[in-house]
Amino acid sequence: MTAPHDAVPDGADTLALGDTITFSGARWLVTAFHGPRVFLTAPGDTTAEPLIILQPVLTSAKDFAVLSREAPRTVVAHRGHELRALPAALRREVTRWERIVKEVLHQQAPNVPATTRPKPAFDPELHPLKQRYRTKADQLTDAGWPTSPATVERKCLAWRKEGLLGLVDRRGQRAASAHGRVDQRVIDLVWEILDDERDQGLSPGTSSRLIGRVQQTVRARYTRELADADAATKAALLPSQATYYRLLQRLGITAHNAHAAAARHALGPPLSVARPGSRRATTARWPGELVQIDTTGLDVLVIGDDGQIISVELTIAIDVATRSIVGALIVPKRFRRGAGAGRWLGGRATRSFDTVQVVAQSTAPLPVRPGWAPETFMEDSDLPFEELLAADERFAGAAARPVIKPETIVVDHGSPFVSADFTRSCNCLGIEVREARLRTPVDKAIVERAMLAVKTGFSQHLASYTHHRLDLRGKQVRKQPLWTIAQLQELFEQWVALRWQQTPHGALRNPFTPGLKLTPNQMYAALISLRGYRATALTESENRKLLPTVWVRIDRKGFQINNRTYNLDKAGLDPFRGTSGLAAFQGRWEVHYSPNHPEVAWLFNHRVAQDSDPWVEVPFIHRRLLHDRWTEESWEQGLQVHLAAGGHRRDEVAIARATQRLLSKAADGPGPGDAPAASARALPAPRRRPVTPKEPYAAGMPPLDPESVRPFRRLDRPAAQLFTATETSKDSGQSVDAFLASLPELNPPTDGQNGQQGEDR
């Protein structure tokens, strides 16, 4: 149905009581409002049932139109905070135009009673809108403010569309160009020439060389435009030398970083919410929908397993919907010398197995440790403890941290996160791994900000805190009391349950109480009803699948993992000798092991029957030599000590004993007179012992007779001719006194330069 000629445009109005509208091919009368619902009755038909419909559905219909009013009712946008940011002169001008526009359109002017009749010159019943525009323009011109009817009409239309902001003079808000009045084509040529130099491998020159090449290219490429253009265009295409230097300064190009600046420009600006086509800030609708994980240095010194002072790294996983830290792990950072002189290779730091442990922590409750504060218990927190305990008995004695299994994990491009072990483990748990885009901070902004909050809220309150800036780092940090890694891990977990999860967060708001900030636990309690909770306890077999995987060949001696031999007694691995039949892995067998408990490994038998256990536990053959609990890191330290003492890499018994000595030394602690133990980093590289030559004069030497010594003859020719001509040696008959008197050192030349050369010789 087509709306009548006097109908209001579609969607241009709001409804009011008593309006006559068209909807669904019929006329209706608006009789009542109740929330979002509108009550409609058929005019003239008292027997018809009223129609109740949602207002958005009614106003969005194609044939909707208001028939009872000639002009649409205007809704002025309420954006007073933007008006307050304007200068005072612009605000006064906006107020003046508001009175003028409302007088012309006969709207309710400020501080004017609603019952006031319009002036005769602006009465809508007496004069059309165009005539009122002309009348007001003439009044303003006679008052000394020259104004055209078109200006009055433009202000009235802008006020109807944008409200008070439509009356602002935008000319005073125009920002100057970032590059001045230089033509954009000249700026593009600057980057083009720098990119060509980088592609050809040329050396960057001075700024004057770059300016000269740009000027030559402009004259050659835009010859016709320069011939026919006006003075302004020529000035934009051929600016002065000083303008070129100012342009390069604005572009951040100098003689030292020209190619580096061009490389950054070629990558483009980082994606942000202000760039068209970019994604908005990361949001999630329910717990676990999106989880971000990242690793950073904790800026704290601790005592390592070998008693040395080391730095640590922290890996956390944070849920986007509730801002809850669902997993955290602290690992040491170590370095060791590589094969080449002066080269340092990365040692123990965050690995793929550590990141898998963080993800696995999100599937199980955090147990309360002895000595923790009572506020850390879940039963006294804002979490729905009774409901969660009924669904999962593991919550008995758990800390106030929710269990949130991730559906999607956002990672960066670090090696622990893009490794095959991490991706395979997440896929086994049904978790999608999504890599953040390069140069896109919004993809992982939440976990990056959480890392900064951890350093300011946790790290800086610990002894041995080292600031990330060297000029703010303390000088006596190493002399402060230090925590062990296990103690620091327990402190951080307690801090998460006590402070992080129970502190209001600015980004967590309830739509019904937007002025009230919620804690992560309160947000989880509000959102858990959307998805519910389902226990995700992993079986023993599923846990082993999450361990790092190695593919090995098995012979009569067993197999090796990182210089350790694993085997079964009584030829238990004989059925696995030879090829496994997996062509994709060259016939190797799949073995899983834990770097934190490497005394055993688990061989996966893919040939076993479906109802049988496919795992074969294989122990380390020298595990009985290690009495204390040891890790792969401890084994690596023992290996370095063994190699520094001149041992061989294949001597596993000696390596195990060296590892046990390190563990015992670390457990006993330093004695009163013990010096700090040398770490593997401080140990020198193994080298062969030098052979001491035999002393030729061990039996004694007769006294020296100066008369029996034959002196060297004096250099009586240039040094360049010493090896060009031969001369027979002559026996000198000089005495010692005559020889010493003839030496040039006793009679130095007068020339300073020759004296310096002789001194150099």
C-alpha positions in Angstrom: 0.0 0.0 0.0 1.3 3.4 -0.9 1.1 6.1 1.8 -1.0 9.2 1.0 0.6 12.4 -0.2 0.4 14.1 3.2 1.9 11.1 5.0 5.1 11.4 7.1 8.2 9.7 5.6 8.9 6.2 6.7 10.7 5.9 10.0 11.1 9.6 10.3 8.9 10.1 13.3 8.0 8.8 16.8 4.5 7.8 17.9 2.3 9.8 20.2 -1.2 9.2 21.7 -4.0 10.0 19.2 -1.9 9.5 16.1 -3.5 8.0 13.0 -1.2 5.6 11.2 -1.2 3.1 8.4 0.0 -0.4 9.0 -0.6 -3.7 7.2 -2.9 -2.1 4.7 -5.3 -0.5 7.2 -5.7 2.6 9.3 -5.1 2.5 13.1 -5.4 4.9 16.0 -2.7 4.9 18.7 -4.6 4.5 22.0 -2.0 3.4 24.6 1.6 2.5 25.4 2.8 -0.1 27.7 6.6 -0.5 27.8 7.7 -1.4 24.2 4.2 -2.4 23.2 1.7 -0.2 21.3 -2.1 -0.6 21.5 -3.9 0.2 18.2 -7.6 0.4 17.5 -9.5 0.6 14.2 -11.1 4.1 14.0 -14.8 4.0 13.5 -15.1 0.3 14.4 -16.0 -0.2 18.0 -16.4 -4.0 17.8 -12.9 -4.8 16.5 -10.3 -6.1 18.9 -7.4 -3.8 19.6 -4.0 -4.7 18.1 -1.0 -5.0 20.5 2.3 -4.8 18.7 5.9 -4.0 19.5 6.9 -0.5 18.6 10.1 -1.4 16.7 8.1 -3.9 14.6 5.5 -1.3 13.8 7.7 1.6 12.8 10.0 -0.6 10.7 7.2 -1.9 8.5 7.3 -0.9 4.9 3.8 0.7 4.7 4.1 2.4 8.1 3.2 6.1 7.9 1.8 8.8 10.3 -1.3 10.5 8.7 -2.3 12.9 11.4 0.6 15.3 11.3 2.1 17.3 8.4 5.7 17.6 9.7 7.7 15.0 11.5 8.3 15.6 15.2 12.0 16.3 15.7 14.1 14.5 18.3 17.1 16.5 19.4 20.1 14.4 20.1 21.3 14.8 23.7 25.0 15.2 23.4 25.7 18.0 25.8 29.2 16.6 26.7 30.4 17.4 23.2 29.0 20.9 23.4 30.8 21.6 26.6 34.0 20.7 24.9 33.6 23.5 22.4 35.0 27.0 22.9 32.8 29.6 24.7 32.3 31.7 21.5 31.0 28.7 19.6 28.7 27.7 22.4 27.2 31.2 22.4 26.7 31.1 18.6 25.0 27.7 18.9 22.6 29.1 21.6 21.7 32.1 19.4 21.0 29.9 16.4 18.9 27.6 18.5 16.5 30.5 19.4 16.4 31.6 15.7 15.6 28.0 14.4 13.0 27.3 17.0 11.3 30.6 16.2 11.2 29.9 12.5 10.0 26.3 12.9 7.6 27.3 15.8 9.2 24.8 18.2 9.3 25.2 21.9 12.1 27.8 22.5 14.1 27.8 25.7 12.5 29.7 28.6 9.3 30.3 26.6 6.0 29.0 27.9 4.4 26.3 25.9 1.1 28.3 25.6 2.7 31.2 23.9 1.4 31.8 20.4 3.9 32.2 17.6 4.7 35.6 16.1 2.5 36.5 13.2 5.4 36.5 10.8 6.3 32.9 11.7 2.9 31.4 12.3 2.8 28.1 10.4 -0.9 28.6 9.7 -0.3 31.9 8.0 3.0 31.5 6.2 4.7 28.6 4.5 8.2 27.5 5.5 10.1 29.1 2.6 8.5 32.5 3.4 9.5 32.2 7.0 13.1 31.5 5.9 13.2 34.8 3.9 11.5 36.8 6.7 14.1 35.7 9.3 17.0 36.3 6.9 15.8 39.9 6.3 15.5 40.5 10.0 19.0 39.3 10.7 20.4 41.4 7.8 18.6 44.5 9.0 20.1 43.9 12.5 23.6 44.0 11.1 24.2 40.2 10.6 24.0 39.6 6.9 22.3 36.2 6.4 20.7 34.6 3.3 17.5 32.5 3.3 19.6 29.5 2.3 21.7 29.8 5.4 18.6 29.9 7.6 17.2 26.8 5.8 20.5 24.9 6.2 20.6 25.6 9.9 17.0 24.5 10.3 17.6 21.2 8.4 20.8 20.6 10.4 19.0 21.2 13.7 16.3 18.7 12.7 18.9 16.0 11.8 21.6 16.4 14.4 20.2 18.6 17.1 22.4 21.3 18.7 25.6 19.9 17.2 24.2 20.6 13.7 24.3 24.3 14.5 28.1 24.3 15.2 30.2 26.1 12.7 32.5 23.3 11.5 35.0 25.6 9.9 36.6 26.4 13.2 37.1 22.6 13.9 38.9 21.7 10.8 42.3 20.2 11.6 45.4 21.1 9.6 46.9 18.5 7.3 49.7 16.5 8.9 51.9 17.2 5.9 51.1 20.8 5.3 50.1 21.9 1.8 52.4 19.5 0.0 50.6 17.4 -2.6 49.9 13.9 -1.6 51.5 12.6 -4.8 54.9 14.1 -3.6 54.6 12.2 -0.3 53.8 8.9 -2.2 56.9 9.5 -4.3 59.1 9.8 -1.2 58.0 6.4 0.0 58.2 4.9 -3.5 61.9 6.0 -3.9 62.8 4.7 -0.5 61.2 1.3 -1.2 63.0 1.1 -4.6 66.3 1.7 -2.8 65.6 -1.0 -0.3 64.6 -3.5 -3.0 67.8 -2.8 -5.0 70.0 -3.0 -1.9 71.3 0.5 -2.2 72.9 2.4 0.7 70.8 5.2 2.2 72.2 8.6 1.5 71.6 12.0 2.9 68.3 13.9 3.0 69.5 16.2 0.2 70.0 13.2 -2.1 66.5 12.0 -1.4 65.0 15.4 -2.0 66.9 15.7 -5.3 65.6 12.4 -6.6 62.0 13.3 -5.6 62.3 16.6 -7.5 63.6 15.0 -10.6 60.8 12.4 -10.5 58.1 15.0 -10.1 59.4 17.0 -13.1 59.6 13.9 -15.2 56.3 12.4 -14.3 54.0 15.5 -14.1 55.4 17.5 -17.0 52.0 18.3 -18.5 50.3 19.1 -15.2 53.1 21.5 -14.3 52.8 23.3 -17.6 49.0 23.8 -17.4 48.5 24.1 -13.6 48.1 27.3 -11.6 50.5 28.7 -9.0 49.0 26.8 -6.1 49.2 23.5 -7.8 52.8 24.1 -8.8 53.7 25.1 -5.2 52.2 21.9 -3.9 54.0 19.7 -6.5 57.3 21.7 -6.3 57.7 22.9 -2.8 60.8 24.8 -1.6 63.9 23.1 -0.2 63.0 24.2 3.3 59.5 22.7 2.9 61.0 19.4 1.8 63.1 19.2 5.0 60.0 20.0 7.1 58.1 17.3 5.3 60.8 14.7 6.0 60.8 15.7 9.6 57.0 15.2 9.8 57.3 11.8 8.1 60.0 10.7 10.6 62.7 10.3 7.9 66.3 11.1 8.7 69.6 10.2 7.1 70.1 7.4 9.6 66.7 5.7 9.6 65.4 6.4 6.1 65.1 2.7 5.0 63.9 1.6 8.5 61.1 4.2 8.3 60.2 3.0 4.8 60.0 -0.5 6.0 57.6 0.5 8.9 55.5 2.4 6.4 55.3 -0.6 4.1 53.8 -2.7 6.9 51.1 -0.1 7.3 49.7 1.3 10.6 48.6 -1.2 13.3 45.0 -2.1 13.2 42.9 -0.4 15.8 39.3 0.6 16.3 39.8 3.8 14.4 41.0 2.1 11.2 38.2 1.2 8.8 37.6 -2.5 8.5 39.2 -3.4 11.8 37.6 -5.4 14.5 36.3 -3.8 17.7 37.7 -4.5 21.1 37.5 -8.1 22.1 34.3 -9.1 23.8 32.8 -12.4 24.9 29.2 -13.3 25.9 29.7 -16.2 28.3 32.6 -17.8 30.3 35.0 -19.7 28.2 33.9 -18.3 24.8 37.2 -16.5 24.4 40.4 -17.0 26.5 43.7 -15.1 25.9 47.1 -16.5 27.0 50.5 -14.8 27.1 53.9 -15.0 28.7 56.0 -12.2 30.2 58.9 -11.7 32.6 57.8 -11.3 36.2 60.6 -8.8 37.2 61.4 -10.8 40.3 64.6 -12.7 41.3 64.2 -16.1 42.9 66.3 -19.0 44.0 66.5 -21.8 41.4 66.6 -25.5 42.0 70.4 -25.4 42.1 70.5 -22.6 44.6 71.4 -19.9 42.0 69.7 -16.5 41.7 67.6 -16.5 38.5 64.8 -14.6 36.8 61.4 -16.1 36.1 58.6 -15.9 33.5 54.9 -15.9 34.1 52.3 -17.4 31.8 48.6 -16.7 32.5 45.3 -17.5 30.8 42.5 -15.0 31.3 38.8 -15.3 30.4 37.5 -12.4 28.4 33.9 -12.5 29.6 34.7 -12.6 33.4 38.3 -11.3 33.5 39.2 -14.4 35.6 42.7 -15.8 35.6 42.0 -19.5 35.0 45.6 -20.7 34.8 49.0 -19.5 35.8 52.5 -21.0 35.8 55.9 -19.5 36.8 59.0 -21.0 35.2 62.7 -20.1 35.5 64.8 -18.4 32.8 68.3 -19.7 32.2 71.0 -19.3 29.6 73.9 -21.4 28.6 76.9 -21.0 26.3 76.6 -22.4 22.9 79.1 -24.1 20.6 80.5 -20.9 19.1 82.7 -18.5 21.0 80.7 -15.6 22.4 77.3 -17.1 21.6 74.6 -17.7 24.1 71.7 -20.0 23.5 68.4 -19.9 25.3 68.0 -22.4 28.1 65.1 -23.1 30.4 62.2 -20.8 29.8 58.5 -21.1 29.0 58.1 -24.1 26.7 55.1 -25.7 25.0 54.6 -28.2 27.9 54.3 -25.2 30.3 51.6 -23.6 28.2 49.8 -26.9 28.1 49.9 -27.0 31.9 48.3 -23.6 32.0 45.4 -24.7 29.8 45.0 -27.9 31.8 44.7 -25.8 35.0 41.6 -24.2 33.6 39.8 -27.6 33.7 40.2 -28.3 37.4 39.6 -26.3 40.6 42.5 -24.6 42.4 43.0 -26.4 45.8 43.6 -24.3 48.9 47.0 -24.7 50.4 47.7 -24.9 54.1 48.2 -21.5 55.7 46.1 -19.6 53.2 43.7 -16.9 54.4 40.1 -17.9 55.1 38.9 -15.4 52.4 40.5 -17.5 49.7 37.9 -20.4 50.2 35.2 -20.7 47.6 32.5 -21.5 50.1 32.7 -17.9 51.5 33.0 -16.1 48.2 30.6 -14.7 45.6 30.7 -17.9 43.5 27.7 -20.2 43.6 29.5 -22.8 45.7 26.6 -25.1 46.6 25.5 -25.4 42.9 29.1 -26.0 41.7 29.8 -28.6 44.4 26.6 -30.5 43.5 27.8 -30.6 39.9 31.5 -31.4 40.6 32.7 -32.8 43.9 36.2 -31.5 43.2 35.1 -28.1 44.5 35.3 -29.3 48.1 38.2 -27.4 49.6 38.8 -25.3 46.4 39.9 -21.7 46.3 37.8 -18.8 45.1 38.7 -19.2 41.4 36.2 -20.4 38.8 36.7 -23.4 36.5 36.3 -22.2 32.9 37.1 -24.5 30.1 38.2 -22.5 27.1 36.3 -22.8 23.8 38.7 -20.6 21.8 42.3 -19.6 22.9 43.9 -16.5 21.4 47.7 -16.8 21.3 50.5 -14.7 19.8 53.2 -16.0 17.4 55.7 -17.1 20.1 57.3 -20.5 19.7 55.6 -22.1 22.7 52.1 -21.3 21.4 52.6 -22.2 17.7 54.3 -25.5 18.5 52.8 -28.8 17.4 52.5 -30.0 21.0 50.4 -27.1 22.1 48.1 -27.2 19.1 47.7 -31.0 19.4 46.9 -30.8 23.1 44.3 -28.1 22.6 42.7 -30.1 19.8 42.5 -33.1 22.1 40.5 -31.0 24.6 38.3 -29.6 21.9 39.8 -26.1 22.1 40.2 -24.0 19.0 43.6 -22.1 18.8 43.4 -18.7 17.1 46.5 -16.7 16.4 46.4 -12.9 16.9 47.0 -10.8 13.9 50.4 -9.1 13.5 50.4 -5.4 14.6 46.9 -5.7 15.9 46.9 -4.9 19.6 43.1 -5.2 20.1 43.3 -9.0 19.5 45.2 -9.6 22.8 44.8 -6.4 24.6 43.1 -7.9 27.7 45.9 -10.3 28.7 48.5 -7.6 27.9 46.8 -5.2 30.3 46.4 -8.0 32.9 50.2 -8.6 32.8 50.8 -4.9 33.6 48.3 -5.2 36.5 50.1 -8.3 37.8 53.4 -6.4 37.9 51.9 -3.4 39.7 49.7 -5.3 42.1 51.9 -8.4 42.8 55.5 -8.2 41.7 56.4 -4.7 43.0 55.3 -5.7 46.5 57.7 -8.6 46.7 61.3 -8.5 48.0 63.9 -8.9 45.1 61.6 -6.9 42.8 63.6 -5.7 39.8 62.1 -2.9 37.7 61.9 -3.4 34.0 63.8 -0.1 33.5 67.5 -0.3 34.3 67.7 3.2 35.6 65.0 2.4 38.2 66.3 -1.0 39.2 67.7 -1.3 42.7 71.4 -1.9 43.4 71.0 -4.2 46.3 68.3 -6.5 44.9 70.3 -9.7 45.1 71.0 -9.2 48.8 67.3 -9.2 49.7 65.5 -12.3 50.9 64.6 -14.5 47.9 61.7 -16.9 47.4 62.0 -20.2 45.7 60.0 -20.9 42.5 57.5 -23.2 44.3 56.9 -20.6 47.0 56.5 -17.8 44.4 54.0 -20.0 42.5 52.0 -20.6 45.7 52.0 -16.8 46.6 50.7 -15.9 43.1 47.9 -18.5 43.3 46.9 -17.1 46.7 47.0 -13.6 45.3 44.8 -14.5 42.4 42.1 -16.1 44.7 42.3 -13.4 47.3 42.8 -10.2 45.3 42.4 -10.5 41.6 39.2 -12.6 41.7 37.6 -10.5 44.4 38.5 -6.9 43.3 36.0 -4.9 41.3 36.9 -4.5 37.6 36.0 -1.5 35.6 35.1 -3.5 32.5 32.7 -5.8 34.4 29.2 -4.1 34.5 25.7 -5.4 35.0 23.3 -3.9 32.5 20.7 -3.4 35.2 23.2 -1.6 37.5 25.7 0.0 35.1 27.1 2.2 37.8 28.2 -0.7 39.9 31.5 -2.5 39.1 31.6 -6.2 39.6 34.4 -8.6 40.6 35.4 -11.5 38.3 33.8 -13.9 40.7 30.5 -11.9 40.7 30.6 -11.7 36.9 31.1 -15.4 36.7 28.2 -16.0 39.0 26.0 -13.8 36.8 27.0 -15.4 33.5 27.2 -19.1 34.5 23.4 -19.4 34.2 23.7 -18.7 30.4 25.8 -21.8 29.7 25.7 -23.9 32.8 28.6 -25.8 34.3 29.8 -29.2 33.2 32.7 -31.1 34.9 35.6 -31.7 32.6 37.7 -34.1 34.6 40.4 -35.7 32.4 41.2 -39.4 32.6 44.6 -40.8 33.1 44.9 -41.6 29.4 43.8 -38.1 28.4 46.3 -36.5 30.8 49.1 -38.6 29.2 48.0 -37.4 25.8 48.7 -33.8 26.9 52.4 -34.6 27.7 55.1 -33.8 25.2 55.5 -36.3 22.4 58.8 -37.8 21.1 59.1 -40.3 18.3 61.8 -42.9 19.0 63.4 -46.1 17.6 63.5 -49.1 20.0 66.4 -51.6 20.0 67.6 -54.1 22.6 68.9 -51.3 24.8 65.5 -49.5 24.8 65.2 -45.9 23.6 66.6 -42.5 24.5 65.1 -39.2 25.5 67.4 -36.2 26.0 70.4 -38.3 26.8 68.5 -40.7 29.1 68.0 -44.4 28.3 64.6 -46.0 29.1 64.1 -49.8 29.1 62.1 -52.6 30.7 63.6 -55.6 32.4 63.5 -59.1 31.0 63.3 -57.9 27.4 59.9 -56.2 27.9 60.4 -54.0 24.9 61.3 -56.7 22.5 57.8 -56.7 20.9 58.3 -53.1 19.9 61.8 -53.5 18.3 61.9 -52.7 14.7 59.5 -50.5 12.8 56.1 -49.3 14.1 54.5 -49.4 10.7 53.7 -45.7 10.7 55.2 -44.5 7.5 54.5 -40.8 8.3 57.0 -41.0 11.2 59.6 -43.3 9.5 58.6 -46.3 11.6 59.2 -44.6 15.0 57.1 -45.2 18.1 55.1 -42.6 20.0 56.3 -41.9 23.5 55.1 -39.3 26.0 56.9 -38.1 29.1 56.7 -35.3 31.7 59.6 -32.9 32.0 58.7 -32.4 35.6 58.8 -36.2 36.3 61.1 -37.7 33.7 61.9 -40.9 35.7 59.3 -42.7 33.6 58.0 -42.5 30.0 54.8 -43.9 28.5 55.0 -45.8 25.2 51.8 -45.7 23.2 51.0 -49.0 21.5 48.7 -48.2 18.6 48.5 -52.0 17.7 46.8 -53.0 20.9 43.2 -54.2 21.0 40.4 -51.7 21.5 39.5 -52.9 25.1 43.2 -53.1 26.3 45.4 -50.5 27.8 47.6 -49.0 25.0 50.1 -47.4 27.5 53.3 -49.1 28.5 55.2 -47.5 31.4 59.0 -47.6 30.7 61.3 -46.4 33.6 64.7 -44.6 33.3 67.3 -47.3 33.8 69.4 -45.2 36.3 66.5 -43.8 38.3 67.6 -45.5 41.5 70.8 -43.3 41.6 68.5 -40.2 42.0 67.1 -40.2 45.5 65.5 -36.7 45.5 62.8 -35.5 43.3 64.4 -34.3 40.0 63.3 -32.7 36.8 64.6 -32.4 33.3 66.1 -29.1 34.2 68.1 -30.7 37.1 69.3 -33.4 34.7 70.5 -30.6 32.3 72.4 -28.9 35.1 74.0 -32.1 36.1 75.0 -32.7 32.4 76.7 -29.3 32.2 78.6 -29.9 35.4 79.7 -33.3 34.2 80.9 -32.0 30.8 82.8 -29.1 32.5 84.7 -31.7 34.6 85.8 -33.4 31.4 83.2 -36.2 31.3 81.5 -37.7 28.3 77.9 -37.1 27.3 77.1 -40.8 27.1 78.2 -41.6 30.6 74.6 -41.6 32.1 75.7 -43.0 35.5 78.2 -40.2 36.1 75.6 -37.6 34.9 73.0 -39.1 37.3 75.5 -38.9 40.2 76.4 -35.3 39.4 72.7 -34.4 39.3 72.2 -36.1 42.7 75.1 -34.0 44.2 73.5 -30.8 42.9 70.1 -31.8 44.4 71.7 -32.7 47.7 73.6 -29.5 47.8 70.5 -27.4 47.1 68.6 -29.3 49.8 71.3 -28.9 52.4 71.8 -25.2 51.8 75.0 -23.3 52.0 77.3 -23.9 54.9 78.9 -21.2 57.1 82.1 -21.1 55.1 80.8 -22.2 51.7 81.1 -19.9 48.7 78.2 -19.6 46.3 77.9 -22.7 44.1 78.9 -22.2 40.5 76.1 -22.5 38.1 76.4 -24.2 34.7 76.5 -20.8 33.1 79.6 -19.8 35.0 81.4 -23.0 34.4 84.1 -22.9 31.6 83.7 -24.9 28.5 85.4 -28.3 28.6 88.9 -28.2 27.0 91.9 -30.5 26.9 94.5 -30.2 29.6 97.7 -28.6 28.2 100.8 -30.7 28.2 103.4 -29.1 30.5 106.8 -29.0 28.6 109.9 -30.4 30.4 112.1 -27.7 32.0 115.4 -27.8 30.0 117.5 -26.3 32.8 116.1 -28.2 35.7 119.6 -29.5 36.6 121.0 -26.0 37.0 122.8 -23.5 34.7 126.4 -22.3 34.9 127.0 -18.5 35.5 126.9 -16.4 32.5 130.3 -15.0 31.2 129.7 -11.7 29.2 132.9 -12.1 27.3 131.7 -15.4 25.8 128.5 -14.0 24.4 128.5 -13.2 20.7 126.5 -9.9 20.2 124.2 -9.4 17.3 125.5 -7.1 14.6 124.1 -3.6 14.1 121.3 -3.1 11.5 123.3 -1.3 8.9 120.7 -1.4 6.0 117.0 -0.6 5.5 114.6 -3.2 6.8 113.0 -3.7 3.4 116.4 -5.0 2.0 117.0 -7.6 4.7 115.5 -10.5 2.7 116.4 -9.3 -0.8 120.1 -9.7 -0.6 122.3 -12.2 1.2 125.3 -11.3 3.3 127.8 -13.5 4.9 127.9 -13.2 8.6 131.2 -11.9 10.0 132.6 -12.6 13.4 132.6 -9.5 15.5 135.7 -8.7 17.4 134.1 -5.9 19.4 134.2 -5.8 23.1 131.1 -5.6 25.2 131.6 -1.9 26.0 132.2 -1.0 22.4 129.0 -2.9 21.4 126.8 -1.2 24.0 128.2 2.2 22.9 127.2 1.5 19.3 123.5 0.7 20.1 121.0 3.3 18.6 119.0 3.3 21.8 121.9 4.9 23.7 122.3 7.6 21.0 118.7 8.5 20.0 118.2 10.5 16.8 117.1 14.1 17.0 114.1 13.7 14.6 111.0 13.1 16.7 109.3 10.9 14.0 112.3 8.6 13.5 112.6 8.3 17.3 109.0 7.2 17.4 109.5 4.6 14.7 112.5 3.2 16.5 110.5 3.1 19.7 107.8 1.2 17.9 110.3 -1.2 16.6 
